[in-house]
């Protein structure tokens, strides 16, 4: 039975480790500086929630990654903790749920958080085989099952594109479209892509013939806008083949053009 030990214990910081595959980034920014100042003046007021891993006295953080990072920066040697005997799957779900309602959460963080929780639920028997809408609905109380699936698709993007999502240079819908491309195609500069013949006239300025942006390169968002109403025979053929084979959902639109 999973339970939380209801008293605080002090553990050497060398024995406390970040959660494996933690989807949330710990950033060394202004907020971290404020946290460090608070800990320097007042100590760690809220104990970390941890679970024991392995036979040795080693622990994994479920809640408190920012406090752990700050403690390392300040050179602390031990930290107050509350220990739970949650297994890996239950701990992953607790980790995701405790952070999903943060004021600032990056699209890439939410994507990998949903993936982590989806896998944990699957391991617990909440989902079997391919994720269906019912199991995806159990992942979040703020996004629909369909939206959860869209976010999980983003985990297929290369780091460069994930960064564009996080900085606002690329929209979620574009990211989902591009996630169906292999990594090699995702890495291609937009201006070097070979488009379908019927699209070349609409996008000839990509190669510098008629620049419409300050840099002379069309953004992904502009490209989607220009091509969204163009009939794409490649996508029609691919979609038909997938419908016959019964494979999972596939994306059209921009993905089919690249």
N, C-alpha and C positions, 0 to 999 in steps of 0.2 A: 504494500500500500504506500502511495506517495504521500509524504508529509513534510512539513517544515519544522525544523527544530526551533522552538520559540524562545531561544535565548541567544545572546550575542557572544561569539567567541573571537579571539584574536588569532590571526593566521599570518605567518611570515609571507611577505609579498612575493618572495621567490617561489612560493608554492601555489600562487594564484595565477591562472592563465585565462586569456580571452576565450570566449566561446568559439569553438571551431566553426568556420564558415559564417561568422557573425555578419549579417547583411548591412548593419548600420556602421557608418564611418565615424571614427573618432577624429575630429579635426582640431588641429592646434591653432585656434583662432582667438578672437577677442573674448568669446564666451569661456574658452578654456583658461585664458588668463585670469578672468574673474573667479573661476572655480579654484584655481591654484591659490589665489590670494585669500579666498575664504578658508581653504584648508590650512594654509599657513597660519592664519590668525586663530581659527577655531577648531582645527582638526577635522577629521571625517565624521560629520554628525550623523549621516545615514549609513548604516552598515551595508555592505555588498551582499547580494543574494547569490550564493554559490552552491555547487553540487560537487560531491567527491567523485573523482575519476580514477580508475585503476585501484590497485591494492595499496600503493604508497599514499602518503599524506599530500596528495595533489588535488587541486580544486579548479573548477571551471566556472567562470562568471556567467550568471544568467542576467542579472541586473547590476549595473555599476561600472560599465566599461570606461566611462569618462572619469570616474573617480579613481579607477585603477591607473589610467594613463597619467592623471595629475599627480598621483602618489609617486609614480616612477619619476616624473619630472622633478619633484621636490625631494627625492632621495629618501622617502619613507621606507622603513624596513618591515613594517607589519600593518595590517588593516583589520578593522572590525568587520565581522561577517555574520550572516545568518545562513546556516546550511540546510539544504533540502535534499531528500533522496529521490527527487524526480529522475526518471530515466531520460535518455537522450531525446526521444521524441516529445515527451511532455515538456522537457526543458526548452526545446526549440519553439514549441507553441507559446510557452510563457514569455520567452524572449521577444518573439514577434509581437504578441499582443500588448506587451508593456510599452512598446515604442511606436505603434502605429498611429496613435493619436497625438504625437508630438506636433508642435506648431510648425516646425520646419523639418520636412522629410523630402529627400531627393527622389526623383522618379526611379533611379537605379536602385536606391535603398528599398523602396517599396516593391520593386520587381523581384529582387532576390529574397526579400522577406516573405512575399507571397509564395515563392517557389519553395523556400525552406519549410514553411508551414504546410503547404500542399503535400510535400514529400512525407512530413511527419504524420499528417493525418492518414496518408495512404498506408504508411507502415503500421499505424494503429488499427487499420481495417476500416477506416471511414470511407476509403475509396479503393476500388479494385480495378486494376488494369488502367485503361485510359481515363483521364479525369473527365467526368461528365459535369453537367451544369449543377446537379444537386451537390456534389462534393465540393465544387468550386464555391458555391454559395456559402459553405460552412467556413471558408477561409477568412472572410471579412464581413464586418457589420457596417462598413462605410462604402464599399464598392460591390457592385453586382457580380455574379459569377462570370458573366461575359467580360466585364472589365478586369476582373482578376486574371482571366485567361490572357487578355491583351497585355497586361503588365508582365506576366510570366514570359510571354514571347520576347520581351525586351532583353531577357537574360541571354538570348542568342546573339546579341549585338557585340561587335568588337569594342574594346575600351574607348577608342576614339569617338565612336558614335554615341556610346553611353555618356561620355563627357559632354557631348553636344546637347544631349537631352537634359543633363543636370544644369547646364549653363543657360538653358532656354534658347539655344540656337536651332533646335529641332523640336518639332511637336511630337506628342505621343503617337498620333496616327501615322506620321512618317516613320517613326521608329518601328512600329509594328510592321509596316510594309517592308522595310529593309531587313527585318529579322528573318525573313524567309529566304534571303540570299545567303550563299555560303560566305565564309570569311574573306576569301580572295576577292569576290565581287563587292563585298561591303567596303573593302579597302581601296577600291578604285576611285580616283577623283571624278567628280560629276562631269567635268568638262571633257573627260576622255572616254566616257561611256559610249558604246555603239547602240544607238536607238533604232527602232523600227523605221523603215524607209518613209512611211507616211508621217512620221513625227519629225523628220529631219528639218523640214521646212519650218515647223513651229519652233524648233529649238536650235536653229542654225547659229544663233548668237552665242551658243555655248562655246564654240570654237573661236570666238572673237570677231565673227563677221558683223555682228550688230550688238555690241554690249549694252545691256539694259540695267546693269548695276554699276556701282562705282568701281568694283573690282573687275567687271567684265565677265564674271562667272555667275551663272544662275543658281540661286539657292535651291535646296531640296524642296522647300515649301513652294517656291515659285514654279518649280518643275512639275510638282504634283498638280498645282492649279492649272497650268497650261495643258496638261495631258489627261486630266481626269475624265474628259468627255470623249476621248479618242477610242474608237473600237480597237481592241488588241486581239488579233487572231491567236497569238501564242497563248494568252491567258485562257481563251475560250477552249482551245485544244487541251490545255493542261487541266483545267477545271473538269472537263468532260471525262478525261481519263481518271481523275481522282474520284469522281462520283461513281464510275464503274467499279473501281477497285475497292471503294468503301473506306479509303484512308481518311485521316483527320482533316480538320478544317484547313483550308489554304487561303492565302490572301491574294487579291488581284491588284488592280490599280498600279501604283508606282512600282511595286515589286516585279510585276510582270514585264515592265518596260526596261528593266536594267539588266 
